[in-house]
Amino acid sequence: MLQQFLSRLVSFRQISPKLSSDKNNDSESTDYNPELITNLINEHKDIIEISNSIKNLAQKREWDLAQEQLKYLSKLITMHMNAETVTLYRILEHIHTPNSLEVEMIKFIRQEMTSVGIDLINFIKKYNSIESEQWDKRVFIYEYNKLLYTLTARIELEENTLYPLYEILLNQKK
């Protein structure tokens, strides 16, 4: 499915009439923000930086500081997910024909990112609801590393598939 989507993405670059249909000319679909992708990538960098900081703090056994960083990470992820949902995904889904391969892939990636975000937020809630002295440190590190690996992979998927598509659409609007 991903391979088909990527091959269609490449051919999409050459097809600009797709954006000129009546469905795509309403004001909701033309709220393109030229800084959106830059902002989202910067947020990804912040999320990864804080995530790695938490990992380093856990390795140093600085559990109270790790717990504080978890709270900050939760805020970053929540804000980022809201920005993507309200802007990026809405626009990308809106400009394509419903039930098209593109919309299916966009929905798939959206669900994946939402799932990772929810898992991470639930993880953070779990470890913020108890004192760090009560944590099973090995379980914390194992679960966190697993989430961090998944988060990194999903961010790469998003940046390599959806963000270029948005940039293509933005350039065609200019």
Disulfide bonds with the S-S distance in Angstrom:
none
